[in-house]
Amino acid sequence: MGKVMLLIDLKPDCVDKYVEFHKNAWPEFLQLLRKVGVTNEVAYLNNNQSIVFYEYEDGKRLDKEFYTTELWDKWNKITSEWFEAPAVVLNNKFYDLNEQLDMLLIEGEK
């Protein structure tokens, strides 16, 4: 299981388009996400910044079966026009409550 957080600075005049586009995601795009093992995705808005968090089952599968599709290319071409700069991928997680709770459970079983 993998987790990713993205920070996306949006052009001020494109925020509403970006939000609406995601709220009305194409059914075939949603089906593809589920098919390739994306188990959760949430997006938040802070002024002109989109904060996206998603979880997936297998990163190699996601790379092979999602990011190489025409559907992803089409989605990305549309949405990236609304970005001020490329998305920033955050991979410096320093705290995860679930991981700590899991450790407590494992230690409690000893």
C-alpha positions in Angstrom: 0.0 0.0 0.0 1.4 3.4 -0.9 0.3 6.9 -0.1 1.0 10.2 -2.0 0.3 13.8 -1.2 0.4 16.4 -4.0 0.5 20.2 -3.7 -0.8 22.0 -6.8 -0.7 25.7 -7.2 -3.6 26.7 -9.4 -4.0 29.8 -11.6 -6.4 32.1 -9.7 -8.8 32.3 -12.6 -8.9 28.5 -13.0 -9.7 27.3 -9.4 -13.5 27.0 -10.1 -12.9 25.1 -13.3 -10.5 22.7 -11.5 -12.9 22.1 -8.7 -15.9 21.5 -11.0 -13.9 19.2 -13.2 -13.0 17.0 -10.3 -16.5 17.0 -8.8 -17.8 15.8 -12.2 -15.0 13.4 -13.0 -15.6 11.1 -16.0 -17.1 7.8 -15.0 -14.5 5.9 -17.1 -11.7 7.8 -15.3 -13.1 6.8 -11.9 -13.5 3.2 -13.0 -9.9 3.2 -14.2 -8.6 4.5 -10.9 -10.4 1.7 -9.0 -9.3 -0.9 -11.5 -5.6 0.0 -11.1 -5.8 -0.1 -7.3 -6.4 3.4 -6.2 -8.3 2.8 -2.9 -8.8 6.4 -1.7 -8.4 9.9 -3.0 -9.4 13.2 -1.4 -8.7 16.7 -2.5 -8.7 19.9 -0.4 -8.6 23.5 -1.5 -6.6 26.2 0.4 -6.9 29.5 -1.5 -5.4 28.7 -4.9 -3.7 25.5 -3.8 -5.1 22.0 -4.3 -3.9 19.4 -1.8 -4.5 15.9 -3.0 -4.0 12.7 -1.0 -4.4 9.3 -2.5 -3.7 5.7 -1.5 -2.9 2.8 -3.9 -2.2 -0.9 -3.7 0.8 -1.2 -6.0 2.9 1.7 -7.4 4.3 -0.3 -10.3 0.8 -1.3 -11.4 -0.3 2.3 -11.2 2.7 3.4 -13.3 2.1 0.7 -15.8 -1.7 0.6 -16.1 -2.7 4.1 -15.3 -0.1 6.7 -16.2 0.5 5.2 -19.6 -3.2 5.4 -20.7 -4.8 7.8 -23.2 -7.4 8.6 -20.6 -4.7 9.8 -18.1 -3.1 11.8 -20.9 -6.4 13.4 -21.7 -7.2 14.2 -18.1 -3.7 15.5 -17.4 -3.6 17.7 -20.5 -6.9 19.4 -19.4 -6.1 19.9 -15.8 -2.4 20.8 -16.1 -3.5 23.9 -18.1 -4.9 25.2 -14.8 -1.6 24.8 -12.8 0.7 27.7 -12.1 3.6 25.2 -11.9 4.0 21.4 -12.0 2.5 19.5 -9.0 4.8 18.9 -6.1 4.9 15.4 -4.8 5.5 15.2 -1.1 7.2 12.1 0.1 8.7 13.2 3.4 6.1 11.9 5.7 7.2 12.0 9.3 4.1 10.8 11.2 1.4 8.3 10.6 -1.1 7.5 13.3 -2.1 4.2 11.8 1.5 3.0 11.7 2.0 3.8 15.3 -1.3 2.2 16.3 -0.3 -0.9 14.4 3.0 -1.0 16.3 1.1 -0.8 19.6 -1.0 -3.8 18.5 2.0 -5.8 17.5 3.8 -5.0 20.8 0.7 -5.9 22.7 0.6 -9.4 21.1 4.1 -10.2 22.5 
